Amino acid sequence: MAEFNSYLLGKARKSVGNITLCYTRKKNIAKAKIFSRKDNPTPEILAQRAKMKTLVQLAQSLLPIVQKGFAGVGKGTTSNAFVATNMKAVTADEKNVVTVDFEKLLVATGLVNPPKVTVTYDEDTKKFQFVQEAQEEEDGYASAEDKVYGVLYEMERRRARLVVLRARGESGSTSCALPEDWDGAKVKVYSFAMMKNGKKASDSVLIS
């Protein structure tokens, strides 16, 4: 940075090449632009970046589910809450190849009680059959009117589908046809519950 006087430029406020001119405190100032920053990240930082990138991509492919399942969690967006919550569900090897542990992955989280749901898949009909058990109410944690959802996530195509099931106080079954281009063997299935007003959810449970 350098000071200079110039009757020709007057109060300079412009850029010339890699120099930025400005006028402050009754003086003309010339500053060199910084075009790049040398960065020498550690292996730990590179691994963290790889895990973050994978989780951000997962949040994007699960967006309709994440927007419900992480409602009211944290102070940022639901996607940010999803990434922060699921750092423990991803690992990176020495080449920063990331592996997702779908057993640990949460597509919803909260203090509401999880629902009791099981699922089966029929290869002939290509349909998932959700079977739901009615649950008793518990003040602050479970209501008969709570909404219950199923989630299908196709790992290869990175596509998700939200399946509306029955209210918590009901029992019964709900079927869902597999999208035509999905591979049933590569689908992870979750379920979670949500208060009727949509403000709080339960932790999701991997059921298949």
C-alpha positions in Angstrom: 0.0 0.0 0.0 1.3 3.5 -0.9 0.2 7.1 -0.6 0.4 9.5 -3.5 -0.7 12.9 -4.7 -2.1 13.4 -8.2 -3.7 16.5 -9.5 -4.6 14.6 -12.7 -6.5 11.7 -11.0 -8.0 13.9 -8.2 -9.9 11.7 -5.7 -9.1 8.3 -7.3 -11.5 5.5 -7.0 -10.8 2.9 -9.7 -8.6 -0.1 -10.6 -5.7 -0.2 -13.0 -4.2 -3.6 -13.7 -3.4 -5.2 -10.4 -3.6 -1.9 -8.5 -6.7 -0.5 -6.8 -6.9 3.3 -6.2 -9.0 4.8 -3.4 -9.3 8.1 -1.5 -9.5 8.1 2.2 -8.6 10.5 5.0 -7.8 13.2 2.4 -5.2 11.0 0.8 -5.0 8.9 -2.4 -4.0 5.3 -1.6 -2.8 2.6 -4.0 -3.3 -1.1 -3.0 -2.1 -4.2 -4.7 -4.9 -6.7 -5.5 -4.7 -10.2 -4.0 -5.5 -12.6 -6.7 -5.0 -15.9 -4.9 -4.3 -17.3 -1.5 -1.8 -20.1 -1.1 -3.4 -22.9 0.8 -1.6 -25.9 2.2 -4.4 -27.9 3.9 -3.6 -30.8 6.2 -4.8 -34.4 5.5 -7.4 -33.9 8.2 -8.8 -30.7 6.5 -8.9 -32.5 3.1 -10.8 -35.4 4.7 -13.2 -33.1 6.4 -13.8 -31.3 3.1 -14.5 -34.6 1.3 -17.0 -35.6 4.0 -18.7 -32.2 3.9 -19.1 -32.4 0.1 -20.6 -35.9 0.3 -23.1 -34.8 3.0 -24.1 -31.6 1.0 -24.8 -33.8 -2.0 -26.9 -36.1 0.1 -28.8 -33.2 1.6 -29.6 -32.0 -2.0 -30.9 -35.4 -3.1 -32.9 -35.8 0.1 -34.1 -32.2 0.2 -37.9 -32.8 0.5 -37.3 -35.2 3.4 -34.6 -33.1 5.1 -36.9 -30.0 5.0 -39.4 -32.0 7.0 -37.2 -34.1 9.2 -34.9 -31.3 10.3 -37.6 -28.6 10.9 -36.7 -26.6 13.9 -33.2 -28.1 14.3 -30.3 -25.6 14.8 -30.2 -22.0 13.8 -29.4 -22.4 10.1 -31.1 -24.1 7.2 -32.4 -27.7 7.5 -29.7 -28.8 5.0 -27.0 -27.3 7.3 -28.5 -29.2 10.3 -28.5 -32.4 8.3 -24.8 -32.0 7.4 -23.8 -31.2 11.0 -25.9 -34.0 12.5 -24.5 -36.7 10.1 -20.8 -36.0 10.2 -20.5 -39.2 12.4 -22.2 -41.2 9.6 -19.4 -40.7 7.0 -15.8 -41.7 6.9 -12.9 -40.9 4.5 -10.0 -43.1 3.7 -6.4 -42.0 3.0 -7.4 -41.1 -0.6 -10.4 -39.1 0.7 -12.9 -41.5 -0.7 -16.0 -41.2 1.4 -18.2 -44.0 2.7 -21.7 -43.4 4.1 -22.8 -45.6 7.0 -26.6 -45.8 6.2 -27.2 -47.4 9.6 -26.0 -44.2 11.3 -27.5 -41.7 8.8 -30.4 -39.7 10.0 -32.9 -38.3 7.5 -34.9 -36.8 10.4 -34.1 -36.0 14.0 -35.8 -34.7 17.1 -37.3 -35.6 20.5 -40.6 -37.1 19.2 -40.9 -40.8 19.7 -40.0 -42.9 16.6 -42.9 -44.8 15.0 -43.2 -48.6 14.9 -43.0 -49.5 11.2 -41.7 -52.5 9.3 -41.3 -52.9 5.5 -41.1 -55.7 3.0 -40.3 -55.6 -0.8 -42.0 -57.8 -3.4 -39.7 -58.3 -6.4 -42.5 -59.5 -8.6 -44.8 -56.5 -8.1 -41.9 -54.1 -7.3 -43.8 -52.7 -4.4 -42.8 -51.9 -0.8 -45.3 -52.8 1.9 -45.1 -50.7 5.1 -46.8 -52.2 8.1 -47.5 -49.9 11.0 -48.3 -50.6 14.6 -50.5 -48.2 16.6 -48.8 -46.5 19.5 -50.0 -45.1 22.8 -49.9 -41.3 23.4 -47.2 -39.8 25.6 -47.3 -36.2 26.6 -44.8 -34.1 24.7 -43.4 -37.1 22.9 -46.2 -38.9 21.1 -49.7 -38.1 19.9 -52.2 -40.2 18.1 -52.4 -37.5 15.5 -48.7 -37.5 14.8 -47.9 -38.0 11.1 -45.8 -41.0 10.1 -43.6 -41.2 7.0 -41.6 -43.7 5.1 -38.5 -42.7 3.1 -37.1 -44.6 0.1 -33.6 -43.7 -1.0 -32.0 -45.2 -4.1 -28.3 -45.1 -3.5 -27.0 -45.4 -7.1 -29.3 -42.8 -8.6 -29.3 -40.6 -5.5 -33.1 -40.2 -5.6 -35.5 -40.1 -2.7 -39.2 -40.5 -2.3 -41.3 -39.5 0.8 -44.2 -41.9 1.5 -47.1 -40.7 3.6 -48.2 -43.5 6.0 -50.9 -43.5 8.7 -51.3 -41.4 11.8 -49.4 -42.8 14.9 -52.7 -43.9 16.5 -53.6 -46.1 13.6 -52.4 -49.6 12.6 -52.4 -51.0 9.1 -50.4 -51.3 5.9 -49.5 -48.9 3.1 -48.0 -50.0 -0.3 -45.7 -48.0 -2.5 -44.6 -48.9 -6.0 -40.9 -48.7 -6.8 -40.2 -46.1 -9.5 -39.6 -47.8 -12.8 -35.8 -47.0 -13.1 -35.0 -47.8 -9.5 -33.2 -51.0 -8.3 -35.0 -52.4 -5.3 -31.7 -54.0 -4.1 -30.1 -50.6 -3.8 -32.9 -48.9 -1.8 -32.5 -47.9 1.8 -35.8 -47.5 3.7 -36.4 -45.2 6.7 -39.3 -44.2 8.8 -39.9 -41.2 11.1 -42.8 -39.5 12.9 -43.7 -35.8 13.0 -46.0 -33.7 15.1 -49.2 -32.8 13.3 -48.2 -29.1 13.2 -44.9 -30.0 11.5 -42.7 -28.3 14.1 -40.9 -31.3 15.6 -39.9 -34.8 14.3 -38.5 -38.0 15.7 -35.1 -39.6 14.9 -35.4 -41.6 11.7 -35.1 -45.4 11.9 -33.5 -47.5 9.1 -36.0 -50.4 8.6 -34.5 -52.0 5.4 
